[in-house]
Amino acid sequence: MPNPPEPAQIEALAPESMPESVSVPEDRSLHLPVHGSTVTAEDLRVRMVLACDLDGAMQIDASQVETVGQAVLQLLVAARTEASEAGHEFEIVNPSTAFVERVQACGLAEAVGLSEEEFPS
């Protein structure tokens, strides 16, 4: 599996360079798409960059996830690392069974912040 992107790579698209059609979220919570793929990862990356500019904990709602691909998992690992380094909280909330199983199968539970006690394999 390739290395996750560096935190600086997530910030490569700064808010001032965003097209006007992209709205800035009111808080730092994001909902993962039902099918997280390479195609949906770019939109997720943009939303994460915008959310990183706001104060408070970043919450990622994974309740609707049915499938999640490598690109989305890499973004989650990098975002959690960056949040931790910046002293911000990063939490995945309401993870679906499919999300938990995929993350565990990839050995990324700790890297994305899923507790083995809460979601045992």
DSSP file (Angstrom, degrees, kcal/mol; ACC not computed):
  #  RESIDUE AA STRUCTURE BP1 BP2  ACC     N-H-->O    O-->H-N    N-H-->O    O-->H-N    TCO  KAPPA ALPHA  PHI   PSI    X-CA   Y-CA   Z-CA
    1    1 A M              0   0    0      0, 0.0   105,-0.0     0, 0.0     0, 0.0   0.000 360.0 360.0 360.0 131.8    0.0    0.0    0.0
    2    2 A P        -     0   0    0      0, 0.0     0, 0.0     0, 0.0     0, 0.0  -0.212 360.0 -90.0 -63.7 157.3    1.5    3.4   -0.9
    3    3 A N        -     0   0    0      1,-0.1     3,-0.1     3,-0.0    71,-0.1  -0.375  47.5-103.7 -65.3 145.7    2.3    5.8    1.8
    4    4 A P        -     0   0    0      0, 0.0    -1,-0.1     0, 0.0    71,-0.1  -0.325  48.8 -87.4 -65.8 156.2   -0.5    8.2    2.9
    5    5 A P        -     0   0    0      0, 0.0     5,-0.0     0, 0.0     0, 0.0  -0.296  46.3-104.7 -63.5 148.7   -0.2   11.8    1.6
    6    6 A E    >>  -     0   0    0      1,-0.1     3,-1.6    -3,-0.1     4,-0.9  -0.402  31.0-111.4 -67.7 150.1    1.8   14.2    3.7
    7    7 A P  H >> S+     0   0    0      0, 0.0     4,-1.1     0, 0.0     3,-0.7   0.850 118.6  60.3 -53.1 -34.9   -0.3   16.7    5.6
    8    8 A A  H 34 S+     0   0    0      1,-0.2     4,-0.2     2,-0.2     3,-0.1   0.813  96.1  61.6 -64.4 -27.8    1.1   19.5    3.4
    9    9 A Q  H X4 S+     0   0    0     -3,-1.6     3,-0.9     1,-0.2    -1,-0.2   0.838  98.8  55.5 -67.5 -31.1   -0.4   17.7    0.4
   10   10 A I  H X< S+     0   0    0     -4,-0.9     3,-0.6    -3,-0.7    -1,-0.2   0.867 108.3  48.6 -66.9 -34.9   -3.9   18.1    1.9
   11   11 A E  T 3< S+     0   0    0     -4,-1.1    -1,-0.2     1,-0.2    -2,-0.2   0.416  79.4 103.9 -85.0   3.2   -3.4   21.8    2.1
   12   12 A A  T <  S+     0   0    0     -3,-0.9     2,-0.9    -4,-0.2    -1,-0.2   0.784  76.2  58.6 -57.4 -26.7   -2.1   22.1   -1.4
   13   13 A L  S <  S-     0   0    0     -3,-0.6    -1,-0.2    -4,-0.2     5,-0.1  -0.816  85.0-159.6-106.0  93.1   -5.5   23.5   -2.4
   14   14 A A    >   -     0   0    0     -2,-0.9     3,-2.0     1,-0.1     4,-0.3  -0.386  26.4-115.5 -74.2 149.1   -5.8   26.6   -0.3
   15   15 A P  G >  S+     0   0    0      0, 0.0     3,-1.6     0, 0.0    -1,-0.1   0.819 113.6  61.7 -54.1 -34.1   -9.2   28.2    0.4
   16   16 A E  G 3  S+     0   0    0      1,-0.3    -2,-0.0     0, 0.0    -3,-0.0   0.716 103.4  50.9 -68.6 -16.9   -8.2   31.4   -1.5
   17   17 A S  G <  S+     0   0    0     -3,-2.0    -1,-0.3     2,-0.1     3,-0.1   0.369  86.2 115.3 -98.1   5.6   -7.8   29.3   -4.7
   18   18 A M  S <  S-     0   0    0     -3,-1.6     2,-0.0    -4,-0.3    -4,-0.0  -0.464  74.4-108.2 -73.4 143.1  -11.2   27.6   -4.4
   19   19 A P    >   -     0   0    0      0, 0.0     3,-2.0     0, 0.0    -1,-0.1  -0.378  29.7-113.9 -64.7 152.4  -13.7   28.3   -7.1
   20   20 A E  T 3  S+     0   0    0      1,-0.3    -2,-0.1    -3,-0.1    -3,-0.0   0.742 112.5  68.5 -61.9 -22.3  -16.6   30.5   -5.9
   21   21 A S  T 3  S+     0   0    0      2,-0.1     2,-0.6     0, 0.0    -1,-0.3   0.636  81.1  87.8 -73.8 -12.5  -19.0   27.6   -6.3
   22   22 A V  S <  S-     0   0    0     -3,-2.0     2,-0.3    24,-0.0    -4,-0.0  -0.781  73.2-148.0 -89.6 120.8  -17.4   25.7   -3.4
   23   23 A S        -     0   0    0     -2,-0.6    27,-0.1     1,-0.0    -2,-0.1  -0.638  12.8-120.5 -91.6 147.0  -19.0   26.8   -0.1
   24   24 A V        -     0   0    0     -2,-0.3    23,-0.1     1,-0.1    -1,-0.0  -0.708  34.1-117.6 -82.6 128.9  -17.1   26.9    3.2
   25   25 A P        -     0   0    0      0, 0.0    -1,-0.1     0, 0.0     5,-0.0  -0.282   9.8-133.2 -66.2 153.8  -18.7   24.6    5.8
   26   26 A E  S    S+     0   0    0      3,-0.1     2,-0.2    28,-0.0    -2,-0.0   0.726  87.3  12.8 -80.2 -22.0  -20.1   26.2    8.9
   27   27 A D  S    S-     0   0    0      2,-0.2    29,-0.1    27,-0.1    31,-0.1  -0.778  86.0 -98.2-139.7-174.0  -18.4   23.7   11.1
   28   28 A R  S    S+     0   0    0     29,-0.3    31,-0.9    -2,-0.2     2,-0.4   0.166  80.6 113.1 -98.6  19.1  -15.7   21.0   10.9
   29   29 A S  E     -a   59   0A   0     29,-0.2     2,-0.3    31,-0.1    -2,-0.2  -0.754  42.2-176.9 -94.6 139.9  -18.0   18.0   10.5
   30   30 A L  E     -a   60   0A   0     29,-2.9    31,-3.7    -2,-0.4     2,-0.5  -0.950  19.9-138.5-132.1 150.5  -18.0   16.1    7.2
   31   31 A H  E     -a   61   0A   0     -2,-0.3    31,-0.2    29,-0.2    29,-0.1  -0.950  20.9-133.3-110.9 124.9  -20.1   13.2    5.9
   32   32 A L        -     0   0    0     29,-2.9    32,-0.3    -2,-0.5     4,-0.0  -0.476  31.1-106.4 -71.9 147.2  -18.3   10.5    4.0
   33   33 A P        -     0   0    0      0, 0.0     3,-0.4     0, 0.0    33,-0.2  -0.276  23.9-112.6 -70.7 160.9  -20.0    9.5    0.8
   34   34 A V  S    S+     0   0    0      1,-0.3    32,-3.2    31,-0.2    33,-2.0   0.914 114.2  31.3 -57.8 -44.5  -21.8    6.1    0.4
   35   35 A H  E    S-c   67   0B   0     31,-0.2     2,-0.9    30,-0.2    -1,-0.3  -0.884  80.0-162.3-119.9  98.1  -19.1    5.0   -2.0
   36   36 A G  E     +c   68   0B   0     31,-2.9    33,-3.1    -2,-0.6    36,-0.2  -0.708  29.7 150.1 -85.0 107.2  -15.8    6.6   -1.2
   37   37 A S     >  -     0   0    0     -2,-0.9     4,-1.7    31,-0.2    -2,-0.0  -0.645  64.5 -87.4-126.4-179.3  -13.6    6.2   -4.3
   38   38 A T  H  > S+     0   0    0      1,-0.2     4,-0.8    -2,-0.2    -2,-0.0   0.871 127.1  55.3 -58.2 -36.9  -10.8    8.0   -6.1
   39   39 A V  H  > S+     0   0    0      1,-0.2     4,-0.5     2,-0.2     3,-0.4   0.906 113.0  39.2 -64.6 -42.8  -13.5   10.0   -7.9
   40   40 A T  H  > S+     0   0    0      1,-0.2     4,-2.0    -5,-0.2    -1,-0.2   0.661  99.6  78.0 -82.7 -15.3  -15.1   11.2   -4.6
   41   41 A A  H  X S+     0   0    0     -4,-1.7     4,-2.7     1,-0.2    -1,-0.2   0.857  87.8  57.1 -63.8 -35.7  -11.8   11.7   -2.8
   42   42 A E  H  X S+     0   0    0     -4,-0.8     4,-2.1    -3,-0.4    -1,-0.2   0.931 108.6  45.6 -63.1 -45.2  -11.0   15.0   -4.6
   43   43 A D  H  X S+     0   0    0     -4,-0.5     4,-2.3     1,-0.2    -1,-0.2   0.914 113.3  50.7 -62.5 -42.2  -14.3   16.6   -3.3
   44   44 A L  H  X S+     0   0    0     -4,-2.0     4,-2.4     1,-0.2    -2,-0.2   0.902 108.0  53.0 -62.0 -41.2  -13.6   15.2    0.1
   45   45 A R  H  X S+     0   0    0     -4,-2.7     4,-2.4     2,-0.2    -1,-0.2   0.919 109.0  49.2 -61.1 -44.0  -10.1   16.7    0.1
   46   46 A V  H  X S+     0   0    0     -4,-2.1     4,-2.1     1,-0.2    -1,-0.2   0.929 112.2  47.9 -61.5 -45.4  -11.5   20.1   -0.8
   47   47 A R  H  X S+     0   0    0     -4,-2.3     4,-2.2     1,-0.2    -1,-0.2   0.865 111.1  51.5 -65.4 -35.1  -14.0   19.9    2.0
   48   48 A M  H  X S+     0   0    0     -4,-2.4     4,-2.2     2,-0.2    -1,-0.2   0.906 107.8  51.9 -67.5 -41.5  -11.4   18.8    4.5
   49   49 A V  H  X S+     0   0    0     -4,-2.4     4,-0.8     1,-0.2    -2,-0.2   0.933 112.2  46.3 -59.7 -45.9   -9.1   21.7    3.5
   50   50 A L  H >< S+     0   0    0     -4,-2.1     3,-0.8     1,-0.2    -1,-0.2   0.909 112.5  49.8 -63.9 -42.0  -11.9   24.1    4.1
   51   51 A A  H >< S+     0   0    0     -4,-2.2     3,-1.6     1,-0.2    -1,-0.2   0.821 101.3  64.0 -67.3 -30.9  -12.9   22.5    7.4
   52   52 A C  H 3< S+     0   0    0     -4,-2.2    -1,-0.2     1,-0.3    -2,-0.2   0.762  93.7  62.6 -64.2 -24.4   -9.3   22.6    8.6
   53   53 A D  T << S+     0   0    0     -3,-0.8    -1,-0.3    -4,-0.8     2,-0.3   0.567  93.0  79.8 -78.7  -7.3   -9.4   26.4    8.6
   54   54 A L  S <  S-     0   0    0     -3,-1.6     2,-0.1    -4,-0.2   -27,-0.1  -0.677  83.7-113.3 -99.4 154.7  -12.1   26.4   11.2
   55   55 A D  S    S+     0   0    0     -2,-0.3   -27,-0.2    33,-0.0     2,-0.1  -0.405  71.5  46.1 -80.1 161.3  -11.6   26.0   15.0
   56   56 A G  S    S-     0   0    0     -2,-0.1     2,-0.1   -29,-0.1    -2,-0.1  -0.321  94.9 -34.6 101.6 177.2  -12.9   23.0   16.9
   57   57 A A        -     0   0    0     31,-0.1     2,-0.6    -2,-0.1   -29,-0.3  -0.441  52.5-130.1 -74.4 144.2  -12.9   19.3   16.5
   58   58 A M  E     - b   0  90A   0     31,-2.7    33,-2.8    -2,-0.1     2,-0.5  -0.866  24.8-166.9 -95.0 121.4  -13.1   17.8   13.1
   59   59 A Q  E     -ab  29  91A   0    -31,-0.9   -29,-2.9    -2,-0.6     2,-0.6  -0.936   7.0-162.0-112.0 129.3  -15.8   15.1   13.0
   60   60 A I  E     -ab  30  92A   0     31,-3.2    33,-2.5    -2,-0.5     2,-0.7  -0.939  10.2-150.2-111.1 113.1  -16.1   12.7   10.1
   61   61 A D  E     +ab  31  93A   0    -31,-3.7   -29,-2.9    -2,-0.6     3,-0.2  -0.748  21.7 171.2 -86.6 116.5  -19.5   11.0    9.9
   62   62 A A    >   +     0   0    0     31,-2.3    34,-2.1    -2,-0.7     3,-0.9   0.046  40.8 114.7-110.8  23.4  -19.0    7.5    8.3
   63   63 A S  T 3  S+     0   0    0     30,-0.3    34,-0.1    32,-0.2    -1,-0.1   0.767  77.4  44.9 -69.4 -26.7  -22.5    6.2    9.0
   64   64 A Q  T 3  S+     0   0    0    -32,-0.3    -1,-0.2    -3,-0.2     2,-0.2   0.447  81.5 126.8 -97.3  -0.3  -23.6    6.0    5.3
   65   65 A V    <   +     0   0    0     -3,-0.9    34,-0.4     1,-0.2    33,-0.4  -0.381  20.0 161.9 -67.1 126.9  -20.4    4.3    4.0
   66   66 A E  S    S+     0   0    0    -32,-3.2     2,-0.3     1,-0.4   -31,-0.2   0.676  74.8  12.4-107.8 -36.4  -21.0    1.1    2.1
   67   67 A T  E     -c   35   0B   0    -33,-2.0   -31,-2.9   -34,-0.2    -1,-0.4  -0.994  63.5-171.4-139.7 146.1  -17.6    1.0    0.3
   68   68 A V  E     -c   36   0B   0     -2,-0.3   -31,-0.2   -33,-0.2     2,-0.1  -0.981  11.8-152.8-141.7 127.6  -14.4    3.0    0.9
   69   69 A G     >  -     0   0    0    -33,-3.1     4,-2.1    -2,-0.4     3,-0.2  -0.340  32.8 -96.1 -96.4 176.0  -11.3    3.0   -1.3
   70   70 A Q  H  > S+     0   0    0      1,-0.2     4,-2.7     2,-0.2     5,-0.2   0.852 118.0  57.4 -59.7 -40.5   -7.7    3.6   -0.8
   71   71 A A  H  > S+     0   0    0      1,-0.2     4,-1.8     2,-0.2    -1,-0.2   0.908 109.8  44.6 -61.9 -42.0   -7.7    7.3   -1.8
   72   72 A V  H  > S+     0   0    0     -3,-0.2     4,-2.2   -36,-0.2    -1,-0.2   0.905 112.6  51.7 -69.2 -41.3  -10.3    8.1    0.9
   73   73 A L  H  X S+     0   0    0     -4,-2.1     4,-2.3     1,-0.2    -2,-0.2   0.905 108.2  52.1 -62.0 -40.6   -8.5    6.1    3.5
   74   74 A Q  H  X S+     0   0    0     -4,-2.7     4,-2.5     1,-0.2    -1,-0.2   0.904 108.7  50.9 -62.0 -40.9   -5.3    7.9    2.7
   75   75 A L  H  X S+     0   0    0     -4,-1.8     4,-2.8    -5,-0.2    -1,-0.2   0.916 109.9  49.7 -62.2 -42.7   -7.0   11.3    3.1
   76   76 A L  H  X S+     0   0    0     -4,-2.2     4,-2.3     2,-0.2    -2,-0.2   0.907 111.4  48.3 -64.3 -42.0   -8.4   10.2    6.5
   77   77 A V  H  X S+     0   0    0     -4,-2.3     4,-2.2     2,-0.2    -2,-0.2   0.942 115.3  44.7 -62.8 -47.3   -5.0    9.1    7.7
   78   78 A A  H  X S+     0   0    0     -4,-2.5     4,-2.6     1,-0.2    -2,-0.2   0.898 113.0  50.7 -65.3 -40.7   -3.3   12.3    6.6
   79   79 A A  H  X S+     0   0    0     -4,-2.8     4,-2.6    -5,-0.2    -1,-0.2   0.903 111.0  48.2 -65.4 -40.7   -6.1   14.5    8.0
   80   80 A R  H  X S+     0   0    0     -4,-2.3     4,-2.5    -5,-0.2    -1,-0.2   0.919 112.2  49.6 -65.6 -42.1   -5.9   12.8   11.4
   81   81 A T  H  X S+     0   0    0     -4,-2.2     4,-2.4    -5,-0.2    -2,-0.2   0.935 113.2  46.3 -60.6 -47.0   -2.1   13.2   11.4
   82   82 A E  H  X S+     0   0    0     -4,-2.6     4,-1.7     2,-0.2    -2,-0.2   0.910 112.1  50.3 -64.0 -42.6   -2.4   16.9   10.5
   83   83 A A  H  <>S+     0   0    0     -4,-2.6     5,-3.2     1,-0.2     4,-0.4   0.921 111.2  49.4 -61.3 -43.7   -5.1   17.5   13.1
   84   84 A S  H ><5S+     0   0    0     -4,-2.5     3,-1.2     1,-0.2    -2,-0.2   0.918 110.3  49.7 -61.7 -44.9   -3.0   15.8   15.8
   85   85 A E  H 3<5S+     0   0    0     -4,-2.4    -1,-0.2     1,-0.3    -2,-0.2   0.803 111.8  49.4 -65.3 -28.5    0.1   17.8   14.9
   86   86 A A  T 3<5S-     0   0    0     -4,-1.7    -1,-0.3    -5,-0.2    -2,-0.2   0.447 118.1-112.1 -89.2  -1.1   -2.0   21.0   15.1
   87   87 A G  T < 5S+     0   0    0     -3,-1.2     2,-0.3    -4,-0.4    -3,-0.2   0.726  73.3 133.7  78.1  21.5   -3.5   20.1   18.4
   88   88 A H      < -     0   0    0     -5,-3.2    -1,-0.3    -6,-0.2     2,-0.2  -0.743  58.1-112.8-103.7 152.7   -7.0   19.6   17.1
   89   89 A E        -     0   0    0     -2,-0.3   -31,-2.7    -3,-0.1     2,-0.4  -0.582  28.1-170.1 -80.7 146.6   -9.3   16.8   17.7
   90   90 A F  E     +b   58   0A   0     -2,-0.2     2,-0.4   -33,-0.2   -31,-0.2  -0.985  11.1 172.4-138.4 124.2  -10.2   14.4   14.9
   91   91 A E  E     -b   59   0A   0    -33,-2.8   -31,-3.2    -2,-0.4     2,-0.6  -0.996  28.9-147.0-141.0 135.3  -12.9   11.9   15.3
   92   92 A I  E     -b   60   0A   0     -2,-0.4     2,-0.3    21,-0.2   -31,-0.2  -0.905  31.0-164.0 -96.9 120.5  -14.8    9.4   13.1
   93   93 A V  E     +b   61   0A   0    -33,-2.5   -31,-2.3    -2,-0.6   -30,-0.3  -0.787  56.9   2.1-110.8 150.2  -18.3    9.2   14.3
   94   94 A N  S    S-     0   0    0     -2,-0.3    -1,-0.2   -33,-0.2     2,-0.1   0.851  77.4-165.1  50.1  46.2  -21.0    6.7   13.7
   95   95 A P        -     0   0    0      0, 0.0   -32,-0.2     0, 0.0    -1,-0.2  -0.391  16.0-124.6 -66.2 135.2  -18.9    4.4   11.5
   96   96 A S     >  -     0   0    0    -34,-2.1     4,-2.5     1,-0.1     5,-0.2  -0.297  22.8-110.2 -69.6 161.3  -20.9    1.9    9.5
   97   97 A T  H  > S+     0   0    0      1,-0.2     4,-2.8     2,-0.2     5,-0.2   0.904 120.7  53.6 -58.9 -41.9  -20.0   -1.8    9.7
   98   98 A A  H  > S+     0   0    0    -33,-0.4     4,-2.1     2,-0.2    -1,-0.2   0.896 109.3  48.4 -61.5 -40.4  -18.7   -1.7    6.2
   99   99 A F  H  > S+     0   0    0    -34,-0.4     4,-2.6   -37,-0.2     5,-0.2   0.954 113.0  46.9 -63.9 -50.2  -16.4    1.2    7.0
  100  100 A V  H  X S+     0   0    0     -4,-2.5     4,-2.5     1,-0.2     5,-0.2   0.918 112.6  49.8 -59.5 -45.3  -15.1   -0.4   10.2
  101  101 A E  H  X S+     0   0    0     -4,-2.8     4,-2.4    -5,-0.2    -1,-0.2   0.901 112.6  46.7 -62.3 -41.3  -14.5   -3.7    8.4
  102  102 A R  H  X S+     0   0    0     -4,-2.1     4,-1.7    -5,-0.2    -2,-0.2   0.925 112.8  48.8 -67.1 -44.7  -12.6   -2.1    5.5
  103  103 A V  H  <>S+     0   0    0     -4,-2.6     5,-2.7     1,-0.2     6,-0.4   0.920 114.5  45.6 -61.9 -44.1  -10.4    0.0    7.9
  104  104 A Q  H ><5S+     0   0    0     -4,-2.5     3,-1.2    -5,-0.2    -1,-0.2   0.896 109.2  54.8 -66.8 -39.9   -9.6   -3.0   10.0
  105  105 A A  H 3<5S+     0   0    0     -4,-2.4    -1,-0.2     1,-0.3    -2,-0.2   0.827 110.2  47.5 -62.3 -31.0   -8.9   -5.2    6.9
  106  106 A C  T 3<5S-     0   0    0     -4,-1.7    -1,-0.3    -5,-0.1    -2,-0.2   0.476 113.6-119.9 -87.4  -3.3   -6.4   -2.5    5.8
  107  107 A G  T < 5S+     0   0    0     -3,-1.2    -3,-0.2    -4,-0.3     4,-0.2   0.810  80.1 119.2  70.3  30.0   -4.8   -2.3    9.2
  108  108 A L     >< +     0   0    0     -5,-2.7     4,-2.0    -6,-0.2     6,-0.3   0.251  27.6 109.6-112.0  11.8   -5.6    1.4    9.5
  109  109 A A  H  >>S+     0   0    0     -6,-0.4     5,-3.0     1,-0.2     4,-0.8   0.937  87.3  39.5 -55.4 -50.7   -7.9    1.4   12.6
  110  110 A E  H >45S+     0   0    0      3,-0.2     3,-0.6     1,-0.2    -1,-0.2   0.899 112.3  57.6 -65.7 -40.1   -5.3    3.1   14.8
  111  111 A A  H 345S+     0   0    0      1,-0.3    -1,-0.2    -4,-0.2    -2,-0.2   0.804 114.1  37.4 -63.9 -30.5   -4.2    5.4   12.0
  112  112 A V  H 3<5S-     0   0    0     -4,-2.0    -1,-0.3    -3,-0.2    -2,-0.2   0.472 120.9-105.1-100.5  -2.6   -7.7    6.8   11.5
  113  113 A G  T <<5 +     0   0    0     -4,-0.8     2,-0.5    -3,-0.6    -3,-0.2   0.684  65.7 148.7  93.2  19.2   -8.5    6.8   15.2
  114  114 A L      < -     0   0    0     -5,-3.0     2,-0.4    -6,-0.3    -1,-0.3  -0.766  45.2-129.2 -86.3 129.2  -10.9    3.8   15.5
  115  115 A S     >  -     0   0    0     -2,-0.5     4,-2.6     1,-0.1    -5,-0.0  -0.617   3.5-147.8 -79.4 129.4  -10.5    2.2   18.9
  116  116 A E  T  4 S+     0   0    0     -2,-0.4    -1,-0.1     1,-0.2     5,-0.1   0.799 101.3  55.8 -65.0 -28.0  -10.0   -1.5   18.9
  117  117 A E  T  4 S+     0   0    0      1,-0.2    -1,-0.2     2,-0.1    -2,-0.0   0.903 113.4  39.0 -69.7 -40.4  -11.9   -1.7   22.2
  118  118 A E  T  4 S+     0   0    0      1,-0.3    -2,-0.2     0, 0.0    -1,-0.2   0.850 132.2  26.0 -77.7 -35.6  -14.9    0.1   20.7
  119  119 A F  S  < S-     0   0    0     -4,-2.6    -1,-0.3   -19,-0.0    -2,-0.1  -0.631  82.9-169.7-128.9  72.1  -14.7   -1.7   17.3
  120  120 A P              0   0    0      0, 0.0    -3,-0.1     0, 0.0   -16,-0.1  -0.277 360.0 360.0 -65.8 150.5  -13.0   -5.1   17.9
  121  121 A S              0   0    0     -5,-0.1    -5,-0.0   -17,-0.1    -2,-0.0   0.479 360.0 360.0 -71.4 360.0  -11.9   -7.1   14.8
